[in-house]
Amino acid sequence: MALDAKGAAALALHRFGLGPRAGSIAAIAADPRGALLAELDQPGIGQIANAELMTAAKSSTAAFNFRQERQARLIAQRQAEEERKEAGNSMQDMEPKTDNAAPLPAEEAVPQQIFFREVKARFDAAFAPEIGFVERLIWFWSNHFCVSADSTVSMTGAYEREAIRPHVLGRFADMLLACEGHQAMLFYLDNSRSIGPKSVAGLVNTRGLNENLAREILELHTLGVRSVYTQEDVTSFAKVLTGWTILPIATSPEHGGEFIFLPRMHEPGPQTVVGKVYAQSGVEQGRAVLADLARHPATAAHVTRKLARHFCSDEPPDSLTERLARRFLETDGDLKEIARTLVESPETWDEQRLKLKRPSEWLVSAWRGIGVVPDAQRGLQAMAYLGERMWRPSAPIGFPDVQAAWIDGLAQRLDIANRVAELVQARIEPAEFVDVALGPLASAETRQAIGRAESRQQGLTLALMAPEFQRR
């Protein structure tokens, strides 16, 4: 049975967006496809304007200064204790006399404060739009070009704001360059320490070439694993990227933490990558390689297949992947046009809801349906419990985007659903939540089960765990 207008609207909000809010289904029911396309044209869509959020460079500087000051305070305290012992004074008779002996702050106080502000800004951005299609695209690309807060806690949020959001509806080549040259990526994949073996620095230092960034760009970010590149290409590309590093904070208080190209670390001479020779031209050598990788047919195929898998099904139809790849090449990687093609393709409107929501998607759709924006710490705890620690993938490949990776976590989702239902049961009717969050997508069986629930809490838990709400 074909979906009616409200059914198509509800489907669009779950499949392309972040789930309905109160009134969302009715708001876009007249033209769900048109509403999705209109969101792409909204001025400033997907950007975060928040004066409290610092740039990646300023964030890393603040974190560096905090740790340095903490270390200095510890050293000062030890020196004071040694001086008291030398003077023959017992520890129990001494009272702290200076600021140096004041209680120390938490180990990661400033970095964690920066991180929590970024998390809160991301949660707010997920609740602001009627649909959230662009926000979903941001989440997709942020996972594609992932970094980890385990190594870059103070820069992770800024990385997404600076490298992903400005280019989410721009050209893939520009996003690629912004991501690979960002401080967070250079630090995460160790390129900031990579030195050309025959460079000035390489000849006088013991440290040498690091291939991590080059390998992940070729394997994960552009061409795809087991495609057109070889190990020799990885090594040559790693040499191309030497000198792409970060200005030290300790020696440059004003500009520390910013990207810098250091010629003394850069491997001299031409390099061959994927069959093309790139002349020695300093930082432009790396930019030229990235520009060509961004336009390669293998990149178009790899990237658009991931996009189709994310929005359509774990095994997307060839007709969709081929159409998206063709559009990628026709438009020189215009991500807005590719998003339009995704919306306009009949395959993405199949009534079968084959994709299991990732934990973050399920949680945000639950919060949107209830009408509650969680505080940063509670939201992070819920995501971690469900196995998707925010901005903390276990590897550079990012979080998996197939059902097999998440299906075993449904028991944990039940725990969260029950807890959420307990907190909101006093003000939310289960049937009301179903109308807001699922509308026509809710089956008669689901509505019947919720109607027979013994309490509001049980009814809300059943709604949050309904198959229709778990999938998109």
Beta strands, then each sheet from edge to edge (+ up, - down):
strand 1: 244-246
strand 2: 259-261
strand 3: 271-273
strand 4: 276-278
sheet 1: 1+ 2-
sheet 2: 3+ 4-
end
